[in-house]
């Protein structure tokens, strides 16, 4: 419990980052479905949707004896017969009523290829404790989404910023058997004894004065061990500087590390948004 409290304290001050992409921009088609893994449709397939497309729509669920909200964005032209990849986003800490918006914007990156779901922590920051309110909430949110809309259960992804990064890393362990991969910025949490391995991309600034980069370094090293990556060979530069990829990782379970400088605790949308989706969409 003490460790969880320390983690939340470290992740406590999240900036809004460099501006989100405008929702009224033309929505590109991001191409084919993410990865080549065979699709696994959920119970929500073949059920007509009644909500607006290309907009975040609030939906309420009951969990822990109370009502909680989440926000779902269907792509334009949503087809209930087609299983879609889904990205579950965990926001950074915020005292604002709309704290779920404190996420790396992926709308224009995914185009018509994926569904985006934004969770909302019970408090200003996420509680990563298994006995807290947010892990059961995440489970209930996923269950509701997949019972209502057509999701590809083989292509569930997660992203997180700051406190949301800690939550995402926690989910990447506790729910590793449900997630295909995740991408985070400005936060990390080393894990062990996880039920499965997942592909992971981590961004952190060397000059972060809110969450020290050591948190993500520890998480990266934990992932390298879990995914069987080669720690002795220098990682290889990717098409997205400053990101580097480690060799020898288990098939389909890459680990990519992106260390920036001079950005402090910024969300770095211009860097993170395209890198997040490029990484996740290529997992197979």
Steps between C-alpha positions, in 0.01 A plus 500: 500500500785740584654441160171582331469823698852603403430426134186710504680785669773496238241504221298776657565808283413445137531769237260526210780456248530646152157561347270222393411457136176668399199270476368686197796404283426249222530150638754293305463133437790346689499196275441139587422366845788498746734201478440166332371301797170324429206706623293387799162672503327579829136472606434852375549400137188516281328736745401831344649808664284797598773750595666771295815416307827696504419652840568400860169383644460454876365171626426407862555163663439365848807375684585473869145593593515835319483661158815571298540657157719426202519653153498312170578621149381296206661565161299648216322221315507262798400152380348278773592187304871584501716440810699817571829541685439700817725739691427553871649832614599591856530874562752701698410650838268798485272691733271593211158348447609382154822331610438217253613738225856513638614233256726482196256574213472204265180588312663604175766233526263202508264642239226247434706204617439486876270587788635721779376474860597750769468391859454739791672441834294510818727779628724755337761226441472127442512257792711204386432285809311177436284585802424850371208620287668530160608146407142363544373805309732425208377141490136614504567760230660242270213258558241766416683620190542152362142395571368807321728558201692275262851473643791285387602329824836409343582869452442675830752776566560747782668838522576726794649833597657578840271343764331322209838354408532341842147363463577371150813320618297346782240380251782376277579256779170423672313482167786394276291206383243747362728765348699467179721795576528846653673835460573753774659837565640649821443214740587138562467218746719191517302177526565130544300176516271616220270244331624585149728733306402800291668727248592835652621846400617749762572872460656703781689828517838506669415840652158403639470682834168342594559130443868409495609305193622223732136383527483422129854359492401249769184414306697461177753267661219296652341463156831402342524213747138394467511508119832318478678788324876528455631744762864470394466624141449869431143572384438592137375844388145497364330713235388732781801665668588495785331161537708182503388136488655212692593176327426142600156569647235230484321486165246780471598643841741785419628756749569851368663775708475872416704739717451869430663805659397853587124425502449461876162336575331606178271252327698549175197441279683575174746221575285258696183489289649364175748276682230347722277396213782396266633268772166355608359453151801292395477251785396155374 
